[in-house]
Amino acid sequence: MAILTYVVLLALLTAFLDRTYVEARLVYAQRGAYGCPLFGMACNSHCKAKKFNEGYCGGSRNGGCFCSGCRMRTKKGCK
């Protein structure tokens, strides 16, 4: 029973840390037009076309497309 509790807590903690890590790098959000059809492939290709690292679906009912990562990389980091 203790192992099951440990596994559940670890899974919840991992999901929380992953979500906050992505939100901390949030650079751009697109609502409506792109949304998240085709399991998010339209959102991901839209973000890659705008030179972001990745795209993911979120917001109310997963209707928003969020792009994250550096849009312009410089020697000092992200711009």
C-alpha positions, 0 to 999 in steps of 0.5 A: 500500500505504501508503494502505491501511495508513493507512485501516485504522489510521484506521478502528481508531482511530476505532472505539476513540475512539467506543467509549471516548467512549460508555463514558465517558458510560455512565449506566445498564445494563439486562440481560436483559428488554430485551436487543437484539431488533429490531436494538436498537430496543427498547433505544433506545426503552427508554432514550429513555423513561427520558430518556436521549439514546441506547441501544446494545447491548453486552456478551456476545453484544450481550445488554445494553442500555446507555443513555448521555447526560444523564438530568437536565440542569442549568445546570452540566451533567449530574447 
